[in-house]
């Protein structure tokens, strides 16, 4: 059995702040850029409170499946569950500083230590245009190394979302992509045990997850 007392548990999931419509008609505005609304109702069977949820599949900390890019690709319920659990390599790119306000490419030579079957988690302290981005060569390297999954915080998945090169290289090879991770800066070791399970919904191209890292003390 795993003794959780031997690990630091680091929550890597962003907290979402929905707009809320209560049964008394009171509405509280939310704080999300993308739509997230919950509507409270009273369940007639036992008079408990429940909620309807209206949102999209790409909000908060979420994992994108092959079905996001490929018509007929594997969806949330079709990917093997072991894809989303396992040993993860954490790579930090604070050294890859922007030049003239522009983020720099992450190249294959920046990916030392990547092993077959790794979940790869990437972090940088930079924001917006200054964030590093994953080059096409680096994404092909990930495919060649047969990583299980990629997760990013303050890393652009590709230089241009018009080309979608990294999405294409990874998702067409059944390698899911986690976006909007948080708190990776709190991870002190290069290797952790990662858990980020999607909701098992048939046909769903992407799913919200509660992502955590277990770091040995």
Wavefront OBJ file of the C-alpha trace (Angstrom):
o trace
v 0.000 0.000 0.000
v 1.080 3.584 -0.653
v 1.611 5.582 2.536
v 0.558 9.129 1.651
v 2.438 10.337 4.706
v 5.622 9.752 2.708
v 4.612 12.332 0.086
v 3.847 16.007 -0.355
v 0.573 16.294 -2.250
v 0.646 19.302 -4.573
v -2.607 20.440 -6.162
v -1.910 21.376 -9.799
v -5.480 22.388 -10.658
v -6.807 25.899 -11.069
v -9.920 26.851 -9.064
v -12.799 27.918 -11.302
v -15.217 30.666 -10.284
v -18.598 30.194 -11.965
v -21.529 32.499 -12.262
v -24.227 31.184 -9.902
v -28.010 31.437 -10.241
v -29.647 30.396 -6.969
v -33.169 29.068 -6.476
v -34.174 32.370 -4.833
v -33.342 34.192 -8.086
v -30.100 35.729 -6.802
v -27.293 35.732 -9.387
v -23.589 36.055 -8.579
v -21.239 36.927 -11.423
v -18.359 34.539 -12.044
v -14.737 35.287 -12.850
v -13.999 33.137 -15.893
v -13.073 34.305 -19.380
v -14.781 31.283 -20.893
v -18.396 30.567 -20.048
v -19.028 28.732 -16.792
v -22.479 28.951 -15.241
v -24.128 26.838 -12.551
v -27.850 26.925 -11.777
v -29.028 25.715 -8.412
v -32.180 23.620 -8.155
v -33.936 21.574 -5.479
v -34.144 17.849 -6.163
v -37.797 16.912 -5.693
v -37.093 13.422 -4.311
v -35.391 14.482 -1.084
v -35.338 18.313 -1.234
v -31.549 18.503 -1.500
v -29.685 21.160 -3.489
v -28.189 20.210 -6.854
v -26.819 22.137 -9.872
v -27.039 22.265 -13.633
v -23.637 23.128 -15.170
v -23.190 24.975 -18.466
v -19.644 25.321 -19.786
v -17.255 23.989 -22.425
v -14.795 21.117 -22.431
v -11.735 23.430 -22.523
v -11.934 25.369 -19.291
v -9.709 25.395 -16.248
v -7.188 22.585 -15.943
v -8.200 20.213 -18.738
v -6.782 17.374 -20.798
v -7.246 17.310 -24.560
v -7.740 13.946 -26.274
v -7.037 12.831 -29.853
v -10.747 13.519 -30.583
v -9.966 17.242 -30.187
v -7.956 17.175 -33.391
v -8.970 13.998 -35.221
v -12.500 13.225 -36.376
v -13.132 9.790 -34.909
v -10.083 9.998 -32.624
v -10.114 8.592 -29.107
v -12.294 10.508 -26.680
v -12.338 10.884 -22.906
v -13.871 7.462 -22.272
v -11.716 5.617 -24.808
v -8.199 6.486 -23.676
v -6.613 3.887 -21.338
v -6.919 5.104 -17.750
v -3.233 4.359 -17.088
v -2.403 7.159 -19.550
v -3.359 9.696 -16.882
v -1.474 8.160 -13.945
v 2.230 7.554 -13.527
v 5.755 8.823 -13.184
v 6.222 12.374 -14.394
v 9.311 14.355 -15.302
v 9.078 18.037 -14.335
v 11.093 20.398 -16.539
v 11.406 24.079 -15.616
v 12.285 26.672 -18.241
v 13.052 29.758 -16.174
v 16.442 29.798 -17.931
v 14.781 30.199 -21.349
v 14.328 33.942 -21.089
v 12.402 35.925 -23.707
v 14.300 37.948 -26.284
v 12.890 41.378 -27.165
v 9.624 40.424 -25.499
v 9.180 37.170 -27.427
v 9.225 33.649 -26.016
v 11.906 31.247 -27.227
v 11.513 27.724 -28.644
v 11.892 24.608 -26.523
v 14.128 22.314 -28.560
v 14.901 18.584 -28.293
v 18.209 19.337 -26.547
v 16.192 20.971 -23.740
v 14.451 17.645 -23.057
v 17.252 15.709 -21.455
v 16.133 12.975 -19.104
v 12.877 12.192 -20.913
v 12.236 8.446 -20.785
v 9.803 6.227 -22.649
v 6.428 6.240 -20.918
v 7.034 9.478 -19.010
v 4.338 12.009 -18.323
v 6.107 15.273 -19.186
v 5.233 18.393 -17.165
v 6.655 21.758 -18.294
v 6.751 25.071 -16.407
v 8.014 28.600 -16.952
v 7.585 31.832 -14.945
v 6.834 33.883 -18.045
v 3.453 35.075 -19.294
v 1.717 35.922 -22.548
v 4.067 36.548 -25.490
v 7.127 35.941 -23.311
v 6.246 32.296 -22.656
v 8.512 29.676 -24.258
v 6.839 27.518 -26.882
v 7.278 23.906 -27.911
v 8.989 23.629 -31.284
v 7.834 21.109 -33.896
v 11.140 19.280 -33.498
v 10.582 18.989 -29.738
v 7.070 17.604 -30.219
v 8.378 15.029 -32.696
v 11.059 14.111 -30.157
v 8.316 13.494 -27.580
v 6.574 11.156 -30.015
v 9.832 9.304 -30.710
v 10.382 8.899 -26.944
v 6.816 7.620 -26.653
v 5.800 9.830 -23.735
v 2.363 9.123 -22.231
v 1.134 12.670 -21.840
v 2.228 16.332 -21.876
v 1.178 18.973 -19.349
v 2.045 22.684 -19.408
v 1.986 25.776 -17.206
v 2.987 29.099 -18.800
v 4.247 27.217 -21.867
v 2.724 27.737 -25.296
v 1.977 24.373 -26.863
v 3.160 25.725 -30.225
v 4.422 28.963 -31.680
v 1.366 29.502 -33.865
v -2.130 28.229 -33.169
v -2.807 28.556 -36.891
v -0.417 25.673 -37.567
v -1.251 23.562 -34.458
v 1.952 21.598 -35.099
v 2.443 20.245 -31.575
v -1.241 19.424 -31.130
v -1.092 17.533 -34.413
v 2.130 15.653 -33.617
v 0.986 14.558 -30.159
v -2.745 13.983 -30.518
v -2.391 12.036 -33.764
v -0.150 9.684 -31.778
v -2.598 9.283 -28.875
v -0.599 11.547 -26.534
v -3.037 13.779 -24.585
v -2.195 17.395 -23.694
v -2.990 19.009 -20.332
v -3.381 22.789 -20.357
v -3.726 25.334 -17.521
v -1.780 23.519 -14.852
v -0.831 25.587 -11.782
v 1.623 25.326 -8.870
v 4.353 23.447 -10.738
v 6.783 25.984 -9.284
v 6.106 24.345 -5.901
v 7.479 21.010 -7.103
v 11.087 20.738 -5.936
v 12.063 17.372 -7.413
v 12.457 16.495 -11.064
v 10.355 13.337 -10.781
v 6.952 12.963 -9.132
v 3.955 10.652 -9.314
v 1.162 12.359 -11.260
v -2.602 11.787 -11.264
v -4.985 13.701 -13.530
v -8.103 11.695 -14.383
v -10.626 12.827 -17.001
v -14.368 12.386 -16.691
v -15.488 9.231 -18.500
v -17.870 10.713 -21.070
v -18.240 9.055 -24.459
v -17.271 11.306 -27.361
v -15.843 14.110 -25.195
v -12.847 15.759 -26.909
v -11.452 17.239 -23.687
v -12.181 16.912 -19.997
v -11.708 18.913 -16.826
v -9.385 17.172 -14.395
v -8.201 17.459 -10.794
v -4.446 17.162 -11.264
v -2.111 16.358 -8.370
v 1.569 15.566 -7.948
v 2.855 13.252 -5.238
v 6.404 14.250 -4.348
v 8.455 12.040 -2.050
v 9.456 13.803 1.163
l 1 2 3 4 5 6 7 8 9 10 11 12 13 14 15 16 17 18 19 20 21 22 23 24 25 26 27 28 29 30 31 32 33 34 35 36 37 38 39 40 41 42 43 44 45 46 47 48 49 50 51 52 53 54 55 56 57 58 59 60 61 62 63 64 65 66 67 68 69 70 71 72 73 74 75 76 77 78 79 80 81 82 83 84 85 86 87 88 89 90 91 92 93 94 95 96 97 98 99 100 101 102 103 104 105 106 107 108 109 110 111 112 113 114 115 116 117 118 119 120 121 122 123 124 125 126 127 128 129 130 131 132 133 134 135 136 137 138 139 140 141 142 143 144 145 146 147 148 149 150 151 152 153 154 155 156 157 158 159 160 161 162 163 164 165 166 167 168 169 170 171 172 173 174 175 176 177 178 179 180 181 182 183 184 185 186 187 188 189 190 191 192 193 194 195 196 197 198 199 200 201 202 203 204 205 206 207 208 209 210 211 212 213 214 215 216 217
